[in-house]
Amino acid sequence: MDYEQRMKAAIASLESQEVPNYSEAARQFNLDRTAIKNRLLGKTTSQAEANSRCRQLLTNAQEEQLIAQINKLTVRHMPPTS
């Protein structure tokens, strides 16, 4: 598992608990306790999400929608235009 997969699994585990045990989740998923807590509380985001918001002209969701539209036009043999 890479870092983001472990982080998502840890957050899913914590969200299912009534009282989140950050230390136990950190040990179980081999992550930093404060990193898990900050991500769960929305204080931080993944690096990919941060890059999507700050450095790219389009967000990841907008890129996916644009690609879907281009693919739809390609299937109809209509070239995409600006």
BAZA-790759 format. One line per 4 residues: their letters; for each residue x negated, y negated, z negated of N, C-alpha, C, O. Coordinates in nm, 4 decimals. Each point is the difference from the previous one (the first is absolute). Example, Ala and Ser with C-alpha at 12.3 -4.5 7.8 and 13.67 -1.06 7.14 Angstrom:
2
AS> -1.3190/0.5690/-0.7800/0.0890/-0.1190/0.0000/-0.0900/-0.1200/0.0000/-0.1036/0.0019/-0.0665; 0.1386/-0.1069/0.1385/-0.0820/-0.1190/-0.0060/0.0770/-0.1090/-0.0730/-0.0509/-0.1108/-0.0169
This chain:
82
MDYE> -0.0840/0.1192/0.0000/0.0840/-0.1192/0.0000/-0.0877/-0.1245/0.0000/-0.0986/-0.0074/-0.0734; 0.1346/-0.0894/0.1554/-0.0743/-0.1248/-0.0042/0.0587/-0.0908/-0.1086/0.0984/0.0351/-0.0651; -0.1591/-0.1502/0.0470/0.0362/-0.0908/-0.1093/0.1464/-0.0417/0.0063/0.0701/0.0045/-0.1011; -0.0235/-0.0449/0.2184/0.1391/-0.0480/0.0124/0.1005/0.1115/-0.0268/0.1042/-0.0246/-0.0608
QRMK> -0.1332/0.1448/0.1045/0.0905/0.1116/-0.0268/0.0074/0.0287/-0.1495/0.1078/0.0246/-0.0542; -0.2245/-0.0280/-0.0125/-0.0010/0.0214/-0.1446/0.0746/-0.1113/-0.0718/0.0711/0.0260/-0.0970; -0.0863/-0.1503/0.1436/0.0681/-0.1134/-0.0622/0.1515/0.0140/0.0163/0.0746/-0.0227/-0.0953; -0.0289/0.0593/0.2138/0.1436/0.0178/0.0227/0.0560/0.1136/-0.0850/0.1108/-0.0100/-0.0527
AAIA> -0.1883/0.1187/0.0396/0.0453/0.1124/-0.0827/0.0069/-0.0413/-0.1466/0.0934/0.0379/-0.0707; -0.1906/-0.1147/0.0251/-0.0011/-0.0460/-0.1388/0.1189/-0.0919/-0.0268/0.0655/0.0118/-0.1036; -0.0374/-0.1029/0.1958/0.1128/-0.0918/-0.0172/0.1319/0.0766/-0.0001/0.0892/-0.0300/-0.0795; -0.0765/0.1281/0.1678/0.1220/0.0809/0.0024/0.0168/0.0748/-0.1322/0.1107/0.0105/-0.0528
SLES> -0.2206/0.0406/0.0007/0.0041/0.0698/-0.1281/0.0409/-0.0944/-0.1127/0.0815/0.0363/-0.0849; -0.1372/-0.1560/0.0837/0.0309/-0.0964/-0.1060/0.1438/-0.0510/0.0094/0.0642/-0.0235/-0.1023; -0.0142/0.0065/0.2233/0.1368/-0.0489/0.0166/0.1030/0.1012/-0.0486/0.1121/-0.0369/-0.0351; -0.1498/0.1645/0.0329/0.0936/0.1021/-0.0463/0.0006/0.0125/-0.1528/0.0856/0.0684/-0.0561
QEVP> -0.1799/-0.1337/-0.0110/-0.0083/0.0064/-0.1457/0.0785/-0.1145/-0.0620/0.0043/-0.1104/0.0544; 0.0585/0.1376/-0.1699/0.0709/-0.1065/-0.0711/-0.0981/-0.1037/-0.0516/0.0189/-0.1200/0.0196; -0.1243/0.1674/-0.0861/-0.1058/-0.0885/-0.0499/-0.1273/0.0403/0.0744/-0.0553/0.1069/-0.0260; 0.0084/-0.1910/0.1182/-0.1161/0.0378/0.0807/-0.1261/0.0162/-0.0848/-0.0318/-0.0852/-0.0830
NYSE> -0.0389/0.1950/0.1052/-0.1263/0.0260/-0.0678/-0.1116/-0.0199/0.1026/-0.0367/0.0922/0.0730; -0.0162/-0.2145/-0.0692/-0.0997/-0.0361/0.1005/-0.1298/0.0778/-0.0180/-0.0622/0.0402/0.0984; 0.0212/-0.0190/-0.2220/-0.1256/0.0716/-0.0262/0.0060/0.1433/0.0506/-0.0948/0.0482/0.0620; 0.2050/0.0193/-0.0879/0.0152/0.1382/0.0450/0.0019/0.0066/0.1531/-0.0616/0.0885/0.0593
AARQ> 0.1318/-0.1815/0.0037/0.0053/-0.0023/0.1470/-0.1383/-0.0286/0.0581/-0.0375/0.0563/0.1028; -0.0379/-0.1440/-0.1689/-0.1354/-0.0314/0.0469/-0.0883/0.1236/-0.0054/-0.0756/0.0260/0.0936; 0.0841/0.0504/-0.2017/-0.0790/0.1227/-0.0110/0.0464/0.1039/0.1013/-0.0822/0.0652/0.0645; 0.2120/-0.0497/-0.0504/0.0555/0.1025/0.0888/-0.0355/-0.0254/0.1462/-0.0308/0.0940/0.0732
FNLD> 0.0348/-0.2204/-0.0299/-0.0231/-0.0320/0.1409/-0.1371/-0.0616/0.0266/-0.0272/-0.0446/0.1115; -0.0593/0.0419/-0.2130/-0.1371/-0.0497/0.0128/-0.0024/-0.1441/0.0529/-0.0665/-0.0306/0.0990; 0.1409/-0.0566/-0.1679/0.0082/-0.1409/0.0362/-0.0245/-0.0861/-0.1229/-0.0008/0.0501/-0.1125; -0.0191/-0.1785/0.1339/-0.0161/-0.0940/-0.1092/0.1371/-0.0367/-0.0569/0.0936/-0.0284/0.0746
RTAI> -0.0831/0.0293/-0.2078/0.1277/-0.0260/-0.0664/0.0549/-0.1377/0.0349/0.1188/-0.0134/0.0293; -0.2034/-0.0890/-0.0319/0.0480/-0.1356/0.0277/0.0406/-0.0157/0.1464/0.0916/-0.0761/0.0311; -0.1585/0.1470/0.0580/0.0367/-0.0069/0.1421/0.1401/0.0564/0.0211/0.0801/-0.0567/0.0743; -0.0513/0.1686/-0.1401/0.1335/0.0598/0.0113/0.1049/-0.0941/-0.0577/0.1049/-0.0221/0.0606
KNRL> -0.1339/-0.0331/-0.1779/0.0960/-0.0880/-0.0670/0.0278/-0.1243/0.0842/0.1155/-0.0390/0.0170; -0.2205/-0.0232/0.0354/0.0173/-0.1209/0.0810/0.0777/0.0295/0.1277/0.0835/-0.0804/0.0416; -0.1100/0.1944/0.0210/0.0719/0.0361/0.1230/0.1469/0.0266/-0.0317/0.0883/-0.0429/0.0743; -0.0618/0.1136/-0.1847/0.1371/0.0310/-0.0372/0.0788/-0.1257/-0.0355/0.1188/-0.0098/0.0307
LGKT> -0.1842/-0.0855/-0.0947/0.0665/-0.1241/-0.0395/0.0078/-0.1013/0.1142/0.0607/-0.1060/-0.0153; -0.1220/0.1381/0.1295/0.0061/-0.0884/0.1163/-0.1010/-0.1128/-0.0021/0.0111/-0.0939/0.0788; -0.1093/0.1008/-0.1672/-0.1027/-0.1046/-0.0058/-0.1018/0.0145/0.1116/-0.0594/-0.0990/0.0427; 0.0382/0.2218/0.0055/-0.0933/0.0254/0.1087/0.0684/0.0865/0.1052/0.1046/0.0597/-0.0253
TSQA> -0.1655/-0.0539/0.1441/0.0509/0.0842/0.1076/-0.1165/0.0782/0.0591/-0.1149/-0.0184/-0.0401; 0.1450/0.1045/0.1341/-0.1058/0.0742/0.0675/-0.0779/-0.0960/0.0906/0.0495/-0.1066/0.0365; -0.1693/0.1456/-0.0018/-0.0832/-0.0843/0.0855/0.0633/-0.0151/0.1383/-0.0050/-0.1078/0.0593; 0.0637/0.2142/-0.0088/0.0644/-0.0062/0.1321/0.1169/-0.0967/-0.0011/0.0188/-0.0758/0.0951
EANS> 0.0601/0.0776/-0.2020/0.1144/-0.0904/-0.0104/-0.0463/-0.1450/-0.0142/0.0595/-0.0905/0.0584; -0.1650/0.0689/-0.1357/-0.0531/-0.1353/-0.0167/-0.0533/-0.0535/0.1325/0.0219/-0.1165/0.0333; -0.0915/0.2004/0.0417/-0.0501/-0.0416/0.1311/0.1152/-0.0300/0.0946/-0.0068/-0.0931/0.0801; 0.1116/0.1721/-0.0900/0.1164/-0.0210/0.0854/0.0601/-0.1387/-0.0239/0.0382/-0.0690/0.0944
RCRQ> -0.0304/0.0294/-0.2206/0.0608/-0.1293/-0.0325/-0.0936/-0.1171/0.0264/0.0456/-0.1055/0.0441; -0.1741/0.1209/-0.0697/-0.0912/-0.1149/0.0008/-0.0819/-0.0169/0.1274/-0.0302/-0.1129/0.0386; -0.0061/0.2209/0.0267/-0.0952/-0.0106/0.1103/0.0590/0.0244/0.1381/-0.0534/-0.0487/0.0997; 0.1606/0.1220/-0.0928/0.0570/0.0314/0.1298/0.1056/-0.1023/0.0376/0.0601/-0.0637/-0.0865
LLTN> -0.0381/0.0486/0.2158/0.1042/-0.0907/0.0466/0.1380/0.0614/-0.0199/0.0971/-0.0715/-0.0246; -0.0884/0.2041/0.0353/0.1257/0.0718/-0.0219/-0.0167/0.0936/-0.1192/-0.1085/0.0540/-0.0220; 0.2133/-0.0350/-0.0531/-0.0057/0.0985/-0.1078/0.0049/0.1396/0.0612/0.0308/0.0150/0.1183; -0.0605/0.0858/-0.1974/0.0031/0.1371/0.0504/0.1396/0.0366/0.0492/0.0137/0.0669/0.1024
AQEE> 0.0890/-0.1095/-0.1732/0.1375/0.0298/0.0414/0.0323/-0.0669/0.1336/0.0652/0.0600/0.0853; -0.1107/-0.1839/-0.0671/0.0238/-0.0700/0.1259/-0.0747/0.0684/0.1148/0.0523/0.0109/0.1108; -0.1750/0.0351/-0.1380/-0.0762/0.0708/0.1025/0.0720/0.1268/0.0432/0.0091/0.0290/0.1193; 0.0423/0.0467/-0.2160/0.0709/0.1231/0.0318/0.1253/-0.0273/0.0825/0.0313/0.0743/0.0930
QLIA> 0.0395/-0.1806/-0.1275/0.1212/-0.0367/0.0745/-0.0353/-0.0422/0.1427/0.0703/0.0356/0.0946; -0.1782/-0.1108/-0.0793/-0.0440/-0.0423/0.1328/-0.0410/0.1196/0.0847/0.0337/0.0066/0.1182; -0.1054/0.0870/-0.1770/-0.0411/0.1205/0.0723/0.1216/0.0803/0.0421/0.0050/0.0513/0.1118; 0.0931/-0.0401/-0.2002/0.1223/0.0731/0.0346/0.0716/-0.0660/0.1166/0.0496/0.0692/0.0889
QINK> -0.0434/-0.2011/-0.0879/0.0656/-0.0731/0.1087/-0.0757/0.0197/0.1318/0.0616/0.0200/0.1046; -0.1941/-0.0256/-0.1099/-0.0806/0.0211/0.1210/0.0211/0.1411/0.0533/0.0140/0.0201/0.1206; -0.0120/0.0777/-0.2112/0.0227/0.1386/0.0427/0.1381/0.0171/0.0628/0.0152/0.0732/0.0978; 0.0845/-0.1399/-0.1532/0.1361/0.0074/0.0543/0.0034/-0.0582/0.1420/0.0631/0.0562/0.0895
LTVR> -0.1312/-0.1688/-0.0704/-0.0039/-0.0604/0.1331/-0.0774/0.0877/0.0984/0.0363/0.0090/0.1173; -0.1422/0.0551/-0.1649/-0.0816/0.0865/0.0853/0.0824/0.1189/0.0485/-0.0107/0.0389/0.1162; 0.0917/0.0184/-0.2024/0.0845/0.1134/0.0383/0.0978/-0.0424/0.1098/0.0327/0.0797/0.0880; 0.0137/-0.2036/-0.0928/0.0940/-0.0514/0.1007/-0.0717/-0.0534/0.1248/0.0643/-0.0532/0.0904
HMPP> -0.1972/0.0674/-0.0857/-0.0825/-0.0495/0.1096/0.0120/-0.1510/0.0180/-0.0012/-0.0516/0.1118; 0.0127/-0.0172/-0.2242/0.0039/-0.1479/-0.0003/-0.1258/-0.0490/-0.0696/-0.0183/0.0271/-0.1187; -0.0684/-0.0979/0.1883/-0.1213/-0.0477/-0.0655/0.0315/-0.1045/-0.1072/0.0834/-0.0879/0.0219; -0.1488/0.0970/-0.1361/0.0251/-0.1019/-0.1035/-0.0521/-0.1367/0.0454/-0.1048/-0.0095/0.0638
TS> 0.1777/-0.0936/-0.0969/-0.0407/-0.1361/0.0335/-0.0105/-0.0810/-0.1279/0.0511/0.0398/-0.1047; -0.1166/-0.1520/0.1142/-0.0140/-0.0835/-0.1197/0.1307/-0.0704/-0.0277/0.0101/-0.0755/-0.0966
